[in-house]
Amino acid sequence: RALVFGLVTTFAGLVTCGAPLVDPSLLARADWAAVWPSGISIGILSFGAQNVVPTLFLYLARDPLRTRQAVLLGATLPLAMYSLWEAVFL
């Protein structure tokens, strides 16, 4: 837990330091066709937990609602973090 706390704290600190330097006008004039392969890799990485769903289902006492919530949060949180990272540091 301490390592995860350190990871989250470091990520938040880097994003906080970099966010004021973001120029949204540069994102508006970006060539989104060049981003297409990278967007695919982000999607694959953020939804890469499908192979642990059966184990997660058993771990959560065969509760489909809790499993669905865990999968949705486990997919949405990394996607949001990757998107934030890309927006700030690229």
C-alpha positions, 0 to 999 in steps of 0.5 A: 500500500505504501508503494501504491501511495507513493506512485499516486503521489508522484503521479499527482505531483508531476501532473500538478507541476506540468498542468500549468504549462499546457497550452490547449491551443496546441492540442486543437491544431494537432494532427489527430491522424498521427495519434491513431496508433498511439490511441489504439495502444492506450485503449488496449492497455487500459482495457487489458484486464479482461484476462483477470475477470474470472479470478476477480469474480471469484475473489469478489465472492461471485458477486456480478455487480461488484465484479462489474464495478471493479472492471469498469473502475479498473478500466476507466481509471487507467484510461483517465490517467493515461489521457491526463499524462498524454495531455500534460507531457506530450 
